Amino acid sequence: MPAKSAAQQKAAGAALSAKRGKTSPSKLKGASRGMYKSMSERELDEFASTKRKGKPEHVSKSRTKKTSSRSTARKSPTRKSTARKTTARKTSSRRKSSH
């Protein structure tokens, strides 16, 4: 499976380098660390060998999630009541009388 973005391809290259022993796994951060732990060398090689030309630098998370084929309509999120509870202030309506 090819990488979907340039950032994913770069992260796979870093993870592959660590998998092959060329760099230390302790230097990996973020996505490359996750890829190092969860993917085989062959899978990383497939991702890292993807050409970057024409790929976006980053792909948003919403574009990478698979949507259900049964329902593609957007549902409005359920909202909890946003009304604020106000506390009643007790104010004295009496004025001090000066004698």
Summary of the structure (lengths in Angstrom):
residues: 99
radius of gyration: 27.8
end to end distance: 90.9
largest distance: 94.8
contacts: 170
relative contact order: 0.17
helix: 38%
strand: 0%
